[in-house]
Amino acid sequence: MPPRGGVTMGWMANLSSTLLLTLLLAVGLVFFLRAASKDRTTTVEVRSSRPPLEVLSQLSEWLLQRGWRAESTDPERRQLCFRAEVAASPWLAVLLSVLGAVGAACLGLVLRQLLPQLGWWPLLLALLGPAAGLIYRNRAMRAETLELRLISHDSATGSALRLRAHRDELIALELEMGPKLGLFSDGKLLSSPI
């Protein structure tokens, strides 16, 4: 029950600001869901002083060990294409479900205070929480491709490759295979924040 008299205005202002903050949290959750499942495909050019056959065979072997499968080869364009199924993180799905349930319950409590005639029904909004985890899981599970294209293969300068894949996979490739194959790029991939 809201207090009577002059305190009512302050009580309503507090409740309205709480409602606003709760709605902002819901907006934040929506943007977090979008960012967690966003496509981050990037193209980067790398060079190596080693011959192209050695570089391509070791990169192909490394990709196969990581669960990628060869999908197609195009000798005319000097391109290899690999494919893998990306799974959603179960822990992130659970975390998003819990955050969604807590946020929906908070919204239900605020609505309960604003509209007491609704009774405790607004608290049932908490049952919508697992929808956040399901939305994330459905959007994050997808097939991804990795393309290797030989740009130049000069015995004097080595080989140059254009790689197109998810940013995280390119970072892993640069960190793990870079020292082994003498791969180097402009370094922007490792220095960019997202």
Secondary structure as UniProt FT lines:
FT   TURN            5..6
FT   HELIX           7..36
FT   STRAND          41..48
FT   HELIX           52..65
FT   TURN            66..67
FT   STRAND          69..74
FT   TURN            75..78
FT   STRAND          79..86
FT   HELIX           90..114
FT   HELIX           116..118
FT   TURN            119..120
FT   HELIX           121..128
FT   HELIX           130..140
FT   STRAND          142..154
FT   TURN            155..157
FT   STRAND          158..166
FT   HELIX           167..181
FT   HELIX           188..191
//
